[in-house]
Amino acid sequence: MNALRQLAQQPMNRLILICSLGLVACSNNPIIAPATEPATETKAEPLPPQPFAAETLYALLVAELAGARGRYDIALSNYVDQAYKTRDLGLAKRSTLIARQLNAKKTALSSALLWAELAPNSNEAQLIASTELLNAGRYLEALEKSFLLKGLGSHPLYITIAAKAARQPKQQQIVLAKLEEKLQQQPDDIQLLVAKGILLQPQQPQQSLDIARAIQTREPEMSAALMLEVKALIQLKRHKEARLRLEQLLKQYPDNKRLRLQYARLLANTDLAASRKQFEQLQQQSPKDPELTLALALVLYELEDLSNASLHFESLLKNPGTASISHYYLGRIKLSENAVSQAYQHFSSVKPGADFLAAQVHRLDILMAKGKTAEAQKLLQQLYQRFPKLKSKLQLLEVDAFNKYGHYQTAIDLMSEILSSQPKNTRILYQRAMSYNRLDQLPDMEQDLRKIIELEPGNAGVLNDLGYTLMTRTPRIAEAGKLIEKAFALQPKDPGIIDSMGWVEYHRGNYSKAVKLLRQAMTLLPDHEIAAHLGEALWAMSRHQEALDIWQRGLKLKPNSDIIKATMSRLKANHDAP
């Protein structure tokens, strides 16, 4: 038996041992510092002295020594194990706080529930249990704990729970039903009313607005009710009214940061310059708030004030929560400055998340633009290995990169590999068809497009693409016309399909019908190719000046339009017409 186990087996009062290990307040310097605790004050639960079993003493000593050596996983595991075996209140609390500090979410939740069970009258235990249930998405259970908190005279989490549940339709209805049940018992509970208003806001914003205004008649300065009113107005698309209300409220409560933040965000949709002023004021009030700095940086970026935007993004690089998005935008800024190497470094520092795939697109683009195809492929292989769950999306990036830089056969080979395991992937089939088209491999293109039509008979876009290709590049005009007619029947208001239908009528010799359809398409979508078709149909009707005017209009849209120039040359039209 080693010395540590011998020590554990010596008779020892539990309270003395726990104090020596720093498990309760007896030690001023515990080896593992507890996580930040809620501000709610509670009476400390008494820990009546009683002896631990030898195995428990040994496990706790191992836990403490593991913590001292930085092996917090072992320390936490032992604390949790002994908390459940002994059902000791002090160990349950200790396990919870350490798990929260280590961000061990599942363990924090299970330990918090044990703590709450052992201390049903503890505000702190019930609050942390409610918070952990909320973080785990168990909203109804979190709400039940909040009911207990209210009964203990503490502040419940009704509003926070409602705000999270409102984003998930199924949870929204379940939590709303429970709140309404509680409101029948406590109809004047302001917190419950605000929570109900939050849950109603996504689907029933008018009722949410009514609740917010009713609350304000009783508590006019309640921030949550003020915010609820503004958000309900925005949900109702009464943006002007929301803006005026926010301006009015900010005159009354100029120091209310939540109101000013909502005002700044609202302005960001309509008046970026005004939004900038609001974010600058907020950032001056809270210069160390990374979220406010980020919001200001993004507004500056949209305003193309790239110099100041860069300064703010760079200040956020040391913050783990904002570093990735800052690297992404700094990469885009450096690209605009033609500092390609610096841009590449920033994009390489973007972590998995909202901007990750976009950053990889830029990295590939930079390498391919420099002709470094092998390096681009090597990068993709590294990404496949590091992020296997993203492989399908990364493969699409690879396909797009090869197509963009003219490596059509390489793109086709990659897509064929993907289709070998996903033969019904219509997106890949379509992209391969377009690559075949660029290589003038029309039979292969047609085969892929017909496969898509077989899988998706109502795909008007593909029917139109196949029909237009057959009409313009083969003698199979009648067959092309039938395909385009099907597309037109499915989507009669699509300008691209209307153009194709007009071109079908032109080839049938129905020039008046063709002009009518092509004018309609040109009105819906001013485009140089449609202009080329419309001009040719007018020319066939001997309406030469109208045709010339249309072609000139198309050339204004695209001065180097090959199709218009080729059409005018073929018809020997006047190139110099005004």
C-alpha positions as CSV (number, residue, x, y, z in Angstrom):
1,M,0.0,0.0,0.0
2,N,1.5,3.3,-1.0
3,A,1.9,6.3,1.4
4,L,-1.1,8.2,-0.1
5,R,-3.5,5.3,0.5
6,Q,-2.1,4.8,4.0
7,L,-2.8,8.4,4.7
8,A,-6.3,8.1,3.4
9,Q,-7.0,5.1,5.7
10,Q,-5.9,6.9,8.9
11,P,-9.0,8.0,11.0
12,M,-9.7,11.6,10.2
13,N,-12.6,13.9,10.8
14,R,-14.3,14.7,7.5
15,L,-14.4,18.5,8.1
16,I,-10.7,18.6,8.9
17,L,-9.8,16.7,5.7
18,I,-12.0,18.9,3.5
19,C,-10.6,22.1,5.0
20,S,-7.1,20.8,4.4
21,L,-7.9,20.1,0.8
22,G,-9.4,23.5,0.2
23,L,-12.8,22.0,-0.6
24,V,-14.7,24.6,1.5
25,A,-14.0,28.1,2.8
26,C,-11.6,26.7,5.4
27,S,-8.8,27.2,2.9
28,N,-8.0,30.7,1.7
29,N,-6.1,29.4,-1.3
30,P,-7.8,26.3,-2.8
31,I,-5.8,24.6,-5.5
32,I,-8.7,24.6,-8.0
33,A,-10.4,28.0,-7.9
34,P,-14.2,27.7,-8.0
35,A,-16.1,29.1,-11.0
36,T,-17.6,32.5,-10.8
37,E,-20.7,32.1,-8.7
38,P,-24.0,33.9,-9.1
39,A,-24.5,37.1,-7.2
40,T,-27.4,35.7,-5.3
41,E,-26.6,35.5,-1.6
42,T,-27.4,32.3,0.2
43,K,-26.8,30.9,3.6
44,A,-24.0,28.4,3.6
45,E,-25.2,24.8,4.1
46,P,-23.8,23.3,7.2
47,L,-21.4,20.4,6.8
48,P,-21.9,18.2,9.9
49,P,-18.6,16.5,10.8
50,Q,-18.7,12.8,10.0
51,P,-16.0,10.4,8.8
52,F,-15.5,9.6,5.1
53,A,-14.8,6.0,4.1
54,A,-11.1,5.3,3.3
55,E,-11.7,4.9,-0.4
56,T,-13.4,8.3,-0.5
57,L,-10.6,9.9,1.4
58,Y,-8.1,8.4,-1.1
59,A,-10.1,9.5,-4.1
60,L,-10.3,13.1,-2.8
61,L,-6.6,13.2,-2.1
62,V,-5.9,12.0,-5.6
63,A,-8.3,14.7,-6.9
64,E,-6.5,17.4,-5.1
65,L,-3.1,16.3,-6.1
66,A,-4.3,16.0,-9.7
67,G,-5.6,19.5,-9.6
68,A,-2.3,20.7,-8.3
69,R,-0.5,19.1,-11.3
70,G,-3.0,20.6,-13.8
71,R,-4.9,17.3,-14.4
72,Y,-8.2,18.9,-13.9
73,D,-10.0,16.1,-15.8
74,I,-8.9,13.5,-13.1
75,A,-9.7,15.9,-10.3
76,L,-13.2,16.6,-11.6
77,S,-13.9,12.9,-12.3
78,N,-13.0,12.0,-8.8
79,Y,-15.0,14.8,-7.2
80,V,-18.1,13.9,-9.3
81,D,-17.7,10.2,-8.6
82,Q,-17.5,10.7,-4.8
83,A,-20.3,13.3,-4.8
84,Y,-22.6,10.7,-6.3
85,K,-21.4,7.9,-4.1
86,T,-21.6,9.8,-0.8
87,R,-24.4,12.2,-1.8
88,D,-22.4,14.8,0.1
89,L,-23.6,18.4,-0.3
90,G,-20.2,20.0,-0.2
91,L,-18.8,17.6,-2.8
92,A,-21.8,18.2,-5.1
93,K,-21.4,21.9,-4.9
94,R,-17.6,21.6,-5.4
95,S,-18.0,19.3,-8.4
96,T,-20.5,21.7,-10.0
97,L,-18.3,24.8,-9.6
98,I,-15.2,23.1,-11.0
99,A,-17.1,21.6,-13.9
100,R,-18.5,25.0,-14.8
101,Q,-15.0,26.5,-14.6
102,L,-13.7,23.8,-16.9
103,N,-16.7,24.3,-19.2
104,A,-17.5,20.6,-18.8
105,K,-21.2,21.1,-19.7
106,K,-22.6,17.6,-19.2
107,T,-20.8,17.2,-15.9
108,A,-21.8,20.7,-14.8
109,L,-25.4,19.9,-15.5
110,S,-25.5,16.5,-13.7
111,S,-23.6,17.9,-10.7
112,A,-25.8,20.9,-10.5
113,L,-28.9,18.7,-10.5
114,L,-27.5,16.6,-7.7
115,W,-26.6,19.8,-5.7
116,A,-30.1,21.2,-6.3
117,E,-31.6,17.9,-5.1
118,L,-29.5,17.9,-1.9
119,A,-30.2,21.6,-1.2
120,P,-33.8,22.2,-2.3
121,N,-33.9,25.5,-0.3
122,S,-30.7,26.9,-1.7
123,N,-31.2,29.9,-4.0
124,E,-27.7,29.3,-5.4
125,A,-28.2,25.6,-6.1
126,Q,-31.5,26.2,-7.8
127,L,-30.2,29.1,-9.9
128,I,-27.2,27.2,-11.2
129,A,-29.3,24.1,-11.9
130,S,-31.8,26.3,-13.8
131,T,-29.0,27.9,-15.8
132,E,-27.4,24.6,-16.7
133,L,-30.7,23.2,-17.8
134,L,-31.2,26.3,-19.9
135,N,-27.8,25.9,-21.5
136,A,-28.6,22.3,-22.3
137,G,-31.8,23.3,-24.1
138,R,-34.0,21.7,-21.5
139,Y,-36.2,24.7,-21.2
140,L,-39.2,23.3,-19.5
141,E,-37.1,21.8,-16.7
142,A,-35.2,25.1,-16.4
143,L,-38.6,26.9,-16.1
144,E,-39.6,24.5,-13.2
145,K,-36.4,25.4,-11.4
146,S,-37.1,29.1,-11.9
147,F,-40.6,28.6,-10.4
148,L,-38.8,27.2,-7.3
149,L,-36.4,30.2,-7.3
150,K,-39.4,32.6,-7.3
151,G,-40.8,30.6,-4.4
152,L,-37.6,31.1,-2.5
153,G,-37.8,34.8,-3.0
154,S,-35.0,34.9,-5.7
155,H,-34.9,36.4,-9.2
156,P,-36.3,33.8,-11.7
157,L,-34.9,33.2,-15.2
158,Y,-38.3,33.5,-17.0
159,I,-37.2,36.2,-19.5
160,T,-33.9,34.4,-20.4
161,I,-35.6,31.1,-20.9
162,A,-38.3,32.7,-23.1
163,A,-35.7,34.5,-25.2
164,K,-33.9,31.2,-26.0
165,A,-37.1,29.2,-26.4
166,A,-38.6,31.8,-28.8
167,R,-36.0,30.9,-31.4
168,Q,-37.2,27.3,-31.6
169,P,-40.8,26.8,-32.7
170,K,-41.5,23.5,-30.9
171,Q,-39.9,24.7,-27.6
172,Q,-41.7,28.0,-27.9
173,Q,-45.1,26.4,-27.8
174,I,-44.3,24.1,-24.9
175,V,-42.8,26.9,-22.8
176,L,-45.6,29.3,-23.7
177,A,-48.2,26.7,-22.6
178,K,-46.4,26.3,-19.2
179,L,-46.1,30.0,-18.7
180,E,-49.8,30.6,-19.4
181,E,-50.7,27.9,-16.9
182,K,-48.6,29.7,-14.3
183,L,-50.1,33.0,-15.2
184,Q,-53.6,31.7,-14.4
185,Q,-52.3,31.3,-10.8
186,Q,-50.2,34.5,-10.8
187,P,-51.8,36.9,-13.4
188,D,-50.0,40.0,-12.1
189,D,-46.4,38.6,-12.3
190,I,-44.5,41.1,-14.5
191,Q,-41.7,38.7,-15.2
192,L,-44.1,36.0,-16.4
193,L,-45.9,38.6,-18.6
194,V,-42.7,39.8,-20.3
195,A,-41.7,36.2,-20.9
196,K,-45.0,35.5,-22.5
197,G,-44.6,38.6,-24.7
198,I,-41.2,37.4,-25.9
199,L,-42.6,34.0,-26.8
200,L,-45.5,35.5,-28.7
201,Q,-43.3,38.0,-30.6
202,P,-42.2,35.7,-33.6
203,Q,-45.7,34.5,-34.5
204,Q,-48.1,37.0,-32.8
205,P,-46.3,40.3,-32.6
206,Q,-49.4,42.4,-32.1
207,Q,-50.3,40.5,-29.0
208,S,-46.6,40.9,-27.9
209,L,-46.9,44.6,-28.5
210,D,-50.1,44.8,-26.4
211,I,-48.5,43.0,-23.5
212,A,-45.4,45.3,-23.6
213,R,-47.6,48.4,-23.5
214,A,-49.8,47.1,-20.8
215,I,-46.7,46.3,-18.6
216,Q,-45.5,49.9,-19.2
217,T,-48.6,51.3,-17.7
218,R,-47.6,49.6,-14.4
219,E,-43.8,49.8,-14.7
220,P,-42.9,52.5,-17.2
221,E,-39.2,52.2,-16.7
222,M,-38.9,48.4,-17.0
223,S,-36.2,47.9,-19.6
224,A,-37.4,44.4,-20.7
225,A,-40.8,45.8,-21.5
226,L,-39.4,48.7,-23.4
227,M,-37.3,46.3,-25.5
228,L,-40.2,44.0,-26.1
229,E,-42.3,46.9,-27.4
230,V,-39.6,48.0,-29.9
231,K,-38.9,44.4,-31.1
232,A,-42.6,43.8,-31.6
233,L,-42.8,46.9,-33.7
234,I,-39.9,45.7,-35.8
235,Q,-41.5,42.3,-36.2
236,L,-44.7,44.0,-37.4
237,K,-42.4,45.9,-40.0
238,R,-43.4,49.2,-38.4
239,H,-39.8,50.3,-38.6
240,K,-40.5,54.0,-38.7
241,E,-42.6,53.8,-35.6
242,A,-39.9,51.6,-33.9
243,R,-37.3,54.2,-34.7
244,L,-39.3,57.1,-33.4
245,R,-40.1,55.1,-30.2
246,L,-36.5,54.3,-29.7
247,E,-35.5,58.0,-30.2
248,Q,-38.2,59.0,-27.6
249,L,-37.0,56.4,-25.1
250,L,-33.4,57.4,-25.5
251,K,-34.3,60.9,-24.6
252,Q,-35.9,59.6,-21.4
253,Y,-33.2,57.0,-20.7
254,P,-30.0,58.2,-22.4
255,D,-27.8,55.8,-20.4
256,N,-29.8,52.7,-21.3
257,K,-27.3,50.7,-23.3
258,R,-29.8,48.0,-24.4
259,L,-32.1,50.6,-26.0
260,R,-29.2,52.4,-27.7
261,L,-27.9,49.1,-29.0
262,Q,-31.3,48.2,-30.5
263,Y,-31.4,51.7,-32.0
264,A,-28.0,51.3,-33.5
265,R,-28.9,47.9,-35.0
266,L,-32.2,49.2,-36.4
267,L,-30.3,52.1,-38.1
268,A,-27.8,49.7,-39.6
269,N,-30.5,48.5,-42.0
270,T,-31.4,52.0,-43.2
271,D,-28.8,54.6,-42.2
272,L,-25.3,53.3,-41.7
273,A,-23.8,56.7,-41.0
274,A,-26.3,57.3,-38.1
275,S,-25.8,53.7,-36.9
276,R,-22.0,54.4,-36.8
277,K,-22.6,57.3,-34.4
278,Q,-24.6,55.2,-32.1
279,F,-22.1,52.4,-32.0
280,E,-19.3,54.9,-31.5
281,Q,-21.1,56.2,-28.4
282,L,-21.7,52.7,-27.1
283,Q,-18.1,51.8,-27.7
284,Q,-16.9,54.9,-25.8
285,Q,-19.2,53.9,-22.9
286,S,-17.9,50.4,-22.9
287,P,-14.5,50.4,-24.6
288,K,-13.6,46.9,-23.4
289,D,-16.8,45.3,-24.7
290,P,-15.6,43.2,-27.7
291,E,-19.1,42.7,-29.1
292,L,-19.7,46.5,-29.4
293,T,-16.3,47.0,-30.9
294,L,-17.0,44.3,-33.4
295,A,-20.4,45.8,-34.3
296,L,-18.7,49.2,-34.9
297,A,-16.0,47.6,-37.0
298,L,-18.6,45.9,-39.2
299,V,-20.5,49.1,-39.7
300,L,-17.2,50.9,-40.6
301,Y,-16.4,48.1,-43.1
302,E,-19.8,48.5,-44.8
303,L,-19.2,52.3,-44.9
304,E,-15.9,51.5,-46.6
305,D,-14.0,53.3,-43.9
306,L,-11.4,50.5,-44.1
307,S,-8.7,52.2,-42.2
308,N,-10.7,52.7,-39.0
309,A,-12.4,49.3,-39.5
310,S,-8.9,47.7,-39.6
311,L,-7.9,49.3,-36.4
312,H,-10.9,47.9,-34.6
313,F,-10.6,44.5,-36.1
314,E,-7.0,44.3,-35.1
315,S,-7.8,45.3,-31.5
316,L,-10.2,42.2,-31.4
317,L,-7.6,39.6,-32.5
318,K,-6.6,38.8,-28.9
319,N,-10.2,38.0,-27.9
320,P,-11.0,34.4,-28.6
321,G,-14.7,35.2,-29.3
322,T,-14.0,37.8,-32.0
323,A,-10.6,36.8,-33.4
324,S,-11.9,34.6,-36.2
325,I,-14.4,37.0,-37.7
326,S,-11.8,39.8,-37.4
327,H,-9.2,37.7,-39.3
328,Y,-11.8,37.2,-42.0
329,Y,-12.6,40.8,-42.5
330,L,-9.0,41.9,-42.2
331,G,-8.3,39.3,-45.0
332,R,-10.9,41.0,-47.2
333,I,-9.5,44.4,-46.4
334,K,-6.0,43.3,-47.3
335,L,-7.3,41.8,-50.5
336,S,-8.8,45.1,-51.5
337,E,-5.4,46.7,-50.8
338,N,-3.8,44.0,-53.0
339,A,-1.8,42.8,-50.0
340,V,-2.4,39.2,-51.0
341,S,0.1,37.5,-48.8
342,Q,-1.2,39.3,-45.7
343,A,-4.8,38.5,-46.8
344,Y,-3.9,34.8,-47.1
345,Q,-2.5,34.7,-43.6
346,H,-5.6,36.3,-42.2
347,F,-7.9,33.8,-44.0
348,S,-5.7,31.0,-42.7
349,S,-6.4,32.1,-39.2
350,V,-10.2,31.8,-39.5
351,K,-11.6,29.0,-37.3
352,P,-14.5,26.7,-38.1
353,G,-17.7,28.7,-37.9
354,A,-19.8,31.1,-40.0
355,D,-16.9,32.5,-42.0
356,F,-14.8,29.4,-42.3
357,L,-15.9,28.2,-45.7
358,A,-15.8,31.7,-47.2
359,A,-12.2,32.1,-45.9
360,Q,-11.2,28.8,-47.6
361,V,-12.7,30.0,-50.9
362,H,-10.5,33.1,-50.7
363,R,-7.4,30.9,-49.8
364,L,-8.1,28.7,-52.8
365,D,-8.7,31.7,-55.1
366,I,-5.4,33.3,-54.1
367,L,-3.5,30.1,-54.8
368,M,-5.3,29.4,-58.1
369,A,-4.9,33.0,-59.3
370,K,-1.1,32.6,-58.8
371,G,-1.2,29.3,-60.8
372,K,-0.4,27.3,-57.6
373,T,-2.8,24.5,-58.4
374,A,-0.7,21.8,-56.6
375,E,-0.7,23.9,-53.5
376,A,-4.4,24.5,-53.7
377,Q,-5.0,20.7,-53.9
378,K,-2.6,20.1,-51.0
379,L,-4.5,22.7,-48.9
380,L,-7.8,20.9,-49.7
381,Q,-6.4,17.5,-48.7
382,Q,-5.3,19.0,-45.4
383,L,-8.8,20.4,-44.9
384,Y,-10.4,17.1,-45.7
385,Q,-8.3,15.4,-43.0
386,R,-8.8,18.1,-40.4
387,F,-12.5,18.5,-41.0
388,P,-14.0,15.3,-42.4
389,K,-17.5,16.4,-41.6
390,L,-17.1,19.3,-44.0
391,K,-15.8,17.1,-46.9
392,S,-18.8,17.4,-49.1
393,K,-18.8,21.2,-48.8
394,L,-15.1,21.5,-49.3
395,Q,-15.4,19.3,-52.5
396,L,-17.8,21.9,-53.9
397,L,-15.3,24.6,-53.2
398,E,-12.7,22.6,-55.1
399,V,-15.0,22.1,-58.0
400,D,-15.8,25.8,-58.1
401,A,-12.1,26.7,-58.0
402,F,-11.2,24.4,-60.9
403,N,-14.1,25.6,-63.0
404,K,-13.3,29.3,-62.3
405,Y,-9.8,28.9,-63.5
406,G,-10.5,26.8,-66.6
407,H,-9.5,23.4,-65.3
408,Y,-12.8,21.9,-66.5
409,Q,-11.6,18.3,-67.0
410,T,-10.1,18.2,-63.4
411,A,-13.4,19.5,-62.1
412,I,-15.3,16.9,-64.1
413,D,-13.1,14.1,-62.7
414,L,-13.7,15.3,-59.2
415,M,-17.5,15.5,-59.7
416,S,-17.5,12.1,-61.2
417,E,-15.8,10.8,-58.1
418,I,-18.5,12.5,-55.9
419,L,-21.3,11.1,-58.1
420,S,-20.0,7.6,-57.8
421,S,-21.2,7.6,-54.2
422,Q,-24.0,10.2,-54.7
423,P,-25.5,9.4,-58.1
424,K,-28.6,11.4,-57.3
425,N,-26.8,14.6,-56.3
426,T,-28.5,17.0,-58.7
427,R,-26.4,19.9,-57.8
428,I,-23.2,18.0,-58.8
429,L,-24.9,16.7,-61.9
430,Y,-25.8,20.2,-63.0
431,Q,-22.3,21.6,-62.3
432,R,-20.8,18.7,-64.3
433,A,-23.2,19.4,-67.1
434,M,-22.0,23.0,-67.2
435,S,-18.4,21.9,-67.3
436,Y,-19.1,19.5,-70.1
437,N,-20.8,22.5,-71.9
438,R,-17.6,24.6,-71.6
439,L,-15.7,21.7,-73.2
440,D,-18.3,21.4,-76.0
441,Q,-19.1,17.9,-74.9
442,L,-22.8,18.2,-75.6
443,P,-23.8,14.5,-75.4
444,D,-22.3,14.3,-71.9
445,M,-24.0,17.6,-70.9
446,E,-27.3,16.4,-72.3
447,Q,-27.0,13.1,-70.4
448,D,-26.5,14.8,-67.0
449,L,-29.3,17.3,-67.6
450,R,-31.7,14.5,-68.6
451,K,-30.8,12.6,-65.5
452,I,-31.7,15.7,-63.4
453,I,-35.1,16.0,-65.2
454,E,-35.7,12.3,-64.5
455,L,-35.1,12.9,-60.8
456,E,-36.8,16.3,-60.8
457,P,-39.5,16.5,-63.5
458,G,-40.6,19.9,-62.4
459,N,-37.2,21.5,-62.6
460,A,-38.0,24.4,-65.0
461,G,-34.5,25.8,-65.0
462,V,-32.9,22.6,-66.2
463,L,-35.7,22.0,-68.8
464,N,-35.0,25.5,-70.1
465,D,-31.2,25.0,-70.1
466,L,-31.4,21.8,-72.1
467,G,-34.0,23.2,-74.5
468,Y,-32.0,26.4,-75.1
469,T,-28.8,24.4,-75.7
470,L,-30.5,22.1,-78.2
471,M,-32.1,25.1,-80.0
472,T,-28.9,27.2,-80.3
473,R,-26.3,24.5,-80.8
474,T,-28.1,21.6,-82.6
475,P,-30.6,21.2,-85.4
476,R,-33.1,19.7,-83.0
477,I,-35.4,22.8,-82.9
478,A,-38.7,21.0,-82.5
479,E,-37.4,18.9,-79.5
480,A,-36.0,22.0,-77.9
481,G,-39.3,23.8,-78.3
482,K,-41.1,21.1,-76.4
483,L,-38.7,21.3,-73.5
484,I,-38.9,25.1,-73.3
485,E,-42.7,25.0,-73.4
486,K,-42.7,22.7,-70.4
487,A,-40.4,25.1,-68.6
488,F,-42.6,28.1,-69.5
489,A,-45.7,26.3,-68.3
490,L,-44.0,25.7,-64.9
491,Q,-42.5,29.2,-64.5
492,P,-44.2,31.7,-66.9
493,K,-42.8,34.7,-65.1
494,D,-39.1,33.8,-65.2
495,P,-37.4,36.3,-67.6
496,G,-34.8,33.7,-68.7
497,I,-37.5,31.2,-69.6
498,I,-39.6,33.9,-71.3
499,D,-36.5,34.8,-73.4
500,S,-36.1,31.2,-74.4
501,M,-39.8,30.9,-75.3
502,G,-39.5,34.1,-77.4
503,W,-36.5,32.6,-79.2
504,V,-38.5,29.5,-79.9
505,E,-41.3,31.6,-81.5
506,Y,-38.6,33.4,-83.5
507,H,-37.3,30.1,-84.9
508,R,-40.9,29.0,-85.7
509,G,-41.3,32.2,-87.7
510,N,-43.8,33.7,-85.3
511,Y,-42.0,37.1,-85.1
512,S,-44.8,39.1,-83.5
513,K,-45.2,36.6,-80.7
514,A,-41.4,36.5,-80.3
515,V,-41.1,40.3,-80.0
516,K,-43.9,40.4,-77.4
517,L,-42.3,37.7,-75.3
518,L,-38.8,39.2,-75.7
519,R,-39.9,42.7,-74.8
520,Q,-41.5,41.2,-71.6
521,A,-38.2,39.4,-70.8
522,M,-36.2,42.6,-71.4
523,T,-38.5,44.6,-69.1
524,L,-38.2,42.0,-66.3
525,L,-34.4,41.6,-66.8
526,P,-32.5,44.1,-68.8
527,D,-29.8,41.9,-70.3
528,H,-27.5,42.0,-73.3
529,E,-28.3,38.5,-74.5
530,I,-32.1,39.2,-74.4
531,A,-31.4,42.5,-76.3
532,A,-29.6,40.5,-79.0
533,H,-32.6,38.2,-79.4
534,L,-35.1,41.0,-79.4
535,G,-33.1,43.1,-81.9
536,E,-32.9,40.1,-84.2
537,A,-36.7,39.5,-84.0
538,L,-37.3,43.2,-84.8
539,W,-34.8,43.1,-87.7
540,A,-36.7,40.1,-89.1
541,M,-39.8,42.2,-89.2
542,S,-37.9,45.0,-91.0
543,R,-38.1,47.2,-87.9
544,H,-34.4,48.1,-88.3
545,Q,-34.2,51.3,-86.3
546,E,-36.0,49.7,-83.3
547,A,-33.6,46.8,-83.6
548,L,-30.6,49.1,-83.6
549,D,-31.9,51.0,-80.6
550,I,-32.3,47.7,-78.7
551,W,-28.8,46.6,-79.6
552,Q,-27.3,49.9,-78.5
553,R,-29.2,49.6,-75.2
554,G,-27.7,46.1,-74.8
555,L,-24.2,47.4,-75.5
556,K,-24.7,50.0,-72.7
557,L,-25.4,47.1,-70.4
558,K,-22.4,45.2,-71.6
559,P,-20.1,47.2,-74.0
560,N,-18.1,44.1,-75.1
561,S,-21.1,41.8,-75.7
562,D,-19.9,39.2,-78.2
563,I,-23.5,38.0,-78.9
564,I,-24.8,41.5,-79.9
565,K,-21.7,42.2,-82.0
566,A,-21.9,38.8,-83.7
567,T,-25.7,39.3,-84.4
568,M,-25.2,42.7,-85.9
569,S,-22.3,41.5,-88.0
570,R,-24.2,38.4,-89.3
571,L,-27.2,40.6,-90.2
572,K,-24.9,43.3,-91.7
573,A,-26.5,45.9,-89.4
574,N,-25.2,49.4,-89.0
575,H,-22.6,49.2,-86.1
576,D,-22.4,53.0,-85.9
577,A,-26.1,53.6,-85.3
578,P,-26.7,56.0,-82.4
